[in-house]
Amino acid sequence: MAEKSFSRRDFLRLGALTAAGAALAGCTQPPAGTPVKTEASEPTEAATEASEPTEAPTEEAPPVDEFVLEFLTDLPEYASKYQQIWDLYLAENPHVTLEIVTVTEGAAAEALQAKRAGGWFPSIDMREPEGGETADQHNYQEMVNLLETDFPWFDRWTYDVKTAWANKFGVEGYLPVINHAQAWDAGWVYHKDLVDEAGVNPRDVKTWEDLETLLEKGTAWANSTDEVDFFMDRGMGSWVLTQGAFYFSYAYQQGHPDLMREAIMSGNLSGPDSPVRPGIETYVRWYEKGILPKEWWLREWEADMEASYVAKKSVFLYHGPWIWDKAVAADPSIQQEGIPETPPAADGGPENWIHMRGTPEIDSGHSLDKRVLDMPEYPEIQKAFNWWFSPLIVKLRCEAEGFEPAYKTDEPVDFENPQYQGYLKEFQPGGLYEDVEIVYMDPWGLTDPYLREDGQKWEDWDWPALLRDVMKKDMTIDEFLEFWEEGMKLNYDLPG
């Protein structure tokens, strides 16, 4: 039978996977950590048309009377979109019942870890920091070696996905986890109507100094009105401080990528020219000016910061793509725009804006727990796993998430999600930020292969307590950087 295309109209029929779609984080979305059972839907035109090209060329799994497929994701914001994509599979496999299990940070992650400790594992697993741990040289044998399965799509990646994980961690001939996308894009996102009320225009920003002036003016407006609680909000996640230290420092000469890599790999982070120092100094300066909320290190990422932005009680955030979707889910008419994270600084920094983009996340993504190999349902699980990474489905996933694929799809990905429409399309030729310098770097990933087996990753350190001490002047910036440097030496066998 001739291969059929899957049109954009058909994609939209999946139940509005675009920005104006059904609620992603509202009442229809399962709470984090909650499995949601869904039965096979009636075959739609889109599902019928899509079934052939998305079928992985694997041996037919033996039929079973009933099969519950547990699917774990660390992106609950997209659970309803994933459900609609999985409906295509359920329509062709009516004996399958799907349970989407979501996990986020905080209590949900702890609950998942406790569940794992009790022996639970999902049919299709997810390796990521918030709900457990990434794949590394110490735990890879807990996962199926995908190179020894009938996974048919290896040649679709834009890099040698078969060897990338092994090259990083020094374990030859093993691939425990696979990810379809580049790392997510971050940037400043804001409510356009609220910045208009504040009398500021983020797209007039040309330098880092302009950005700080905008934040000061916006904060003064926020303090004079009951309409909002904060102009700029900031929540605490395990990675927030290091994120800011690296990303914000790129505005300064000390933050040049090569210098930063050298400092990270050598563990020399506390000197006067430390490439992370400008980012820490930025946090302290913003706190002293009242730009950051009081005791912002105690604000939870989702329950406080994200909820505040979605409710339009805060205006301006540094965030990744999912907050755009959450806001649209709460109010489809909401107006959002964005700007890149690091405009140039006047004191000798790079001339261009810099947009920080992570490298492909080769140590996180979906995997199969090795225990599935002993299950009679294993052929069904492998079949579903292969389908989830088939060309059409990867295309739908990237369109739904707004992630840039690290995968060659049959058709170009056309991002309809809010972040692309309100921000990332400005990086394209003719866009406002077409000349912005895009820097690919994974600060955490650089050191992962050197983590001692009994070591603690830096994103798991007690950053809130450290931030409190720095902000309240109970610890100097020098002392903070020295603590960070000593922690690196204690937990990592760095080559430098």
N, C-alpha and C positions, 0 to 999 in steps of 0.2 A: 504494500500500500504506500502511496506517495506520502512523503512527510508533509504535515500541515503546519502552518504558522500559527502563532498564538498572538492575536492582535492586541493593540493597546485597549481597544474597546472591551475585548474579553477580559483583559486584566482588570479593568475598572469594574467589570461585573462581579468580581470576587467579593463584592461587598464594600466597595469604596476603600481600597487599600491606599488611596491617595490622602492628601492632607485633610480633605474635607470628610474623611471616612468616619466610621463608627468609633465610639469612645475607645481609647487605648488604655487609659489609666482611670477611667471613671467607673460607674457602677457595673458595667458589663465586663470589666477586667477582673480576673481572679486575684485575690490578695497574694502577696509574695509567699511562696512556699506551699500554695494550695493547688492540689491536682484538680483538673477540670476534665470530667469525662465527656466525650463527645462521640456520638454515633455517626456512622457514614451518612452523609447527606444524599438527597436525591441527585442523580447525575444532572448537572447543568450543561448547557451548550459548551461553556468554556471548559468544563471538566472533561467532557467527552472528546473535545477537539484536542485537548492537551495530553490525553493519556498516552498516545503512542510515542511522541518524541521524548517524553519524560521517563519512559520505562527504561531502567538500566539494563544493559545486556548481560544479565546474570542468569544462571540456571534457575528454572522455575522452582520456587519453594514448595515443598509438599503442603497440600491444603490442610488447614486445621479448622475445627469447628468454631473456635472463638479465640481471639488473641488480643490482649491488652498491651498496647504499645505506650510505654511511659517515656516521655520526651522532656528532657531538662533544658531549660534556657535561663541565662542570666539577664535576659532583657524582657522583663514583664511588660514593659511599655509596648512591646510589639506582639504580645501574646495573642491578641485578637487577630492581628494580621497573619501570624503564623498559623492560627487555626484555619483561616480561610484558604491558605495555601495547602495545608494538610488535607482540607476537604477534597481536593483533587485526588489525593491518594485514597482516601476513605471511600470515595465514590467508585473507584475501581477495585477496592478490596473491602467489601461489605462485612467480612468476617472480623475486621479489625476495629477495636475501640481505642480511641486515643485519649491519653491523659497528659496534658501539658502541665508540667511542674515548674514553677518559676522560683527564682531565688534572687535576692538583692543583698545589700550590705546589712550589717547590724544583726538584729535578732533573727531575721530570716536566715542569714548565713549560718548563725550559730545553731539554729534548729536543724538545718540541713546537715551540718557536720555531725550533730548528735544522731541524726537518722542514719547517716553513713556508718557511724561507729556501731550502730545496732545491727549492721549487716545489710542494709538496704542499698540497692543500686538500681538505676533506671535502665530501660532498654537502650536508649541512646543518651549517653552521658555528656556532661559539659565540664570542661576543665577551665577554670577561671579563678582569679584571686578572691572575689567576694564570697563565693559559696564553697570554697574548699582550697584548691591549690592548682597551680598550673602544672603542666608536664615538665619534668626535669630528669636529670641523670640519676636521681635517687628514687623516683617512683614510677618510672616508665613501664616497668614490668607488671604493674597493676592493670595496664591497658593492653588491648589487642594490638598486635603489630599489623597495621593496615596493609603493609607491603605483602603480607602473607594471606590476604583475603582476595576476593574477586572484585575488589573496588575497581571500576573501569575508567575513571576520569582523570587519572594522574596527569595526562598530557594537556589538560585544560588550564593549568596554572601558568601564570606569567613568569614564574621562576621554577627552578627544579625542586618541586615540593617533596620529591622522594628523598632527597638528601639534606634539605635545609635544616631539619631538626637535628639530624645526626651530626651535621657539620658544626652546629652550635654547641651541642652537649657532648660530642666525642663518643657517641655510641653508634657504631656502624650498623647499617642494615636494619634500622628500626624507625618506624613512624607511628607514634602512639596517638597523635591528635592532628586534626586538620581544620583549617579555617579558610573560608571562601573569600574573605574580604581583606582589604587594607584596614589598618587601624582607623578608628573613627576620627572625624574632623571636629576640632573644637574652635571656638572663637567667641567673641562678645555678641550676645543676643540681647535684644531689648524690645520693649513695647513701644511702637512708633508713636502712638497717640500720647503716651505718657511723657516721652522725651520732648514732644512738641509742647505739652503743657509746662514742662520744666524750662522751656526756652533754650534747649541745647540741641545740637544736631551731631550725632556721632560721626556722620559721614563728612563732616567738615574737619575731622581730626587728621592732622598730617604728621605730627610728632608725638613722642611719648609725653612731652610736656603739655601738648594740647589735650591728650587723654586725661592727664591728672587735673587739668583745669576744668574739663567737662565733669569729671567726678566730683570735684569740689562744688561746682555750681549746682549740679544735680542733687547733691546731698543737702545743700542749703535749701533748695526748693522742697525736698522731701521733709525736712525738719519743720517747714512752715505750713504744711498741709496735713490734714487728717486722711487724705485720700490714700496715701501709701505709708508703709512702715519704714522702708529703706529705699534709697536710690540703688546703690549696689549692695547685693547680698552675697554672702559667702558661707558655705556649709563645710562641715568637716568630714572628710573621707580619709582613708589611710594613705591616699596618694596625693592629697590636695597640696600639701606643703611642697613636696618634691616637684609636683607639676608646676606650681607657680615659680619655684626657684629656677627650674630649667627654662620654662617657656618665657617668663617675663625677663629673664636675664638675656635673652636673645636680642633685646633692644639695645644692649650695650656691647662694646667691643670685647669685654671679658667673656661674653656669652657666645663667642664664635664656636661653631660646631666642633672644629678640630681641637680647640683648647678644652672644650667641655669634655669631649671623649677622653682626652689625655688625663684630665683631672679625675674623672670617674674611674678610669682603669688603674690609675696609680693610687687612688684614695687620698690625693692631696687636695682637700676641699676647704682648708681653713686659712690659707694665706691671704695677704692683702689683695691679690689679684684673682682670688677664687672666682671661677666662672659662675658659681651659684650665689655669690654674695649679693649682687644687685637685686635678685628676686626676693631674698630675705629682707633686705633693706626696704624694698618696695612695700612688702606687707607691713613692716613696722611703721613706715611713714604714713601709709593709708590709715592705720589704726590710730595713730596720734592725731591725724586730721579729722577723725570721726567718720571717714568714708566707710570703713568696715564696721559691722554691728558690734556692740559691746559683747564680749565673751563669745565671739563668733566661732571659736574653736569648739564650743559646746553645741552648736547648731547642727542637727542631723542633716544629712545630705538631702534625703527625700522628704521626711516628715516636716522639716522646717523650711529649708531653702527652696527646694523645688515647689513645695506646696504654696509658699509665699508668692513665688513668681507666677505660678499658674492662676492664683487668685488675684493677680495684679496688685498685690500689696508690696511688691518690689519691682524694680524697673529694668535693671541692667545686670547681666550675669556673664561669667565666663563658664561655658558649658559645651557639652557635646550635642549630638543631633536629637536625642530623645526628648529633651525638654521642649523643643519646638513642637513635637507631636503631642506631648501632654497638654500644652497650652491650647492647641487647636481642638483637641478632644473635649476640653472644657468649654471652649467657645469657638465654633467654626469661623466666626467673623473676626477673630482676633488679628491684629496687625503686628507683624514681627519683621525686623530686619537684623542684620549683623554686620560686624566689621572684623578684620583680622586681629589677632591677639597682640602683636608687637610692632607698633609703628617705630620708626627710628628715633633714637635719642639725639639731642643736640650736642652732647659732649663726646663726639667722636665715634658714635655707634655706626652700624652699617647704614648706607644711604637709603636702602629700600625697606619697605615693610617686609616682615617675615611671617610666614604662616607655617606653624609647626605641624607636621603630619607624621604620625608614627609609621614605622615600617610594618610589613605584614606580621601579624601576631602568630608566630609559628609554634609557640608553646601553649597556646590556648585555643579553644574551639571545641568541636564535638569529637567524641571518642567512644569506644566501646569497652566497658569493663570486661576484664578477661573471663569473668565467671559466665558471661553469656555463651561462651564456647561450649559449655557443658549443658546448656539448656536445649530441650527439644525445639524450642521456638527460635533458635539461633538463625536458621535460614530466613525466617520472616524478618528478624531484626536486621540482618545484613541487607536484605532486599530494600527495606525502608531506609536504611542508612545510605545506601547507594542512590536511591531516588532523591533524597534530600540534597545531594550534591550533583544532581544531573543538570545539564545546561539551562533548561527552561526554569527550573526551580531556583537555581542560583540567581538567575536574572530577576525573578519575582522577589526573591529575598532582598537583593540589593536595592531594587526599586522601592520596596516597602520600608527598608531601613534607612535608605539614603547613603549606604556605605559604598565606597568605590571598590569594585571587584578586583581581586588579585587573580582573576580567572577569566578565560576567554569564552564569553557567551556567544551563542549563535547570532544574536541580534544586539545592537547597541543598547546599553542601559539608559533609560530616559527617566531621570529622577524627578518625580512629582512631589516629593516630600517637602515639607515647609522649609527645612534648613537650606535645601538646594535652591528653592525658588526665592528665598529671602536673603541669601548670603553667598553660597558657593558658586552660583552661576556668574557672580561678578568677577570670578577668577578667569572666566573664559575670554577669548579675544573680543575686544570691544567693551568689556566690562570695566567697572570702576577700579577693580584691583587686578587687572590683567598683568601688571608689572610686578606684583608682589612675589618675593622670593619664597619658594616652597622648600622647606628643609625637612628631609626625612631622617628621623632619628628615634631610637627607642632607648631612653636613658636607663630604664630598669633592666631591659633585656641584655645590655652590655655586660652586666656583672653576673647574671643568672648562672652561667656555666661555672662560676668560681665560688658559688655558695657552698659552704661546708655542710656536711650532712647533718650536723647538729646546730647549724647556724640559723639565724632569723633574718628573713628578708627585710630590707629597710622599710618597705611599705607597711610592715606589721609592727613597727616600733610604736611607742606611745607618743605619737606626735601631738595630740591635744594637750598633754601635760607640758610638753616642751614649748609649744606655742604660747600657752598661758604664761609661762615663766619669762619668755622673751618679750611678750607684749607688756607685761606688768613690770619689766625691768628687774626681775629677779634673776635673770640670766642675760649676759651680754650676747651680741651677735657673734663675737669671737668665740665665746664659750660654747654657744650653740653649734657653730661650725666645727669646733674641736671635738665636741661630743659626737657629732655625725661622722667625722673622720675616724675617731677611735672605734665607733660602732662598725664601720666598714672593715677595719683591720681585724676586729674581733670575729666577724661573721663570714668574711670572704677571704679566700686565698688569691688576692689580686696579683696579676703578673707584674705590675709596676712596682 
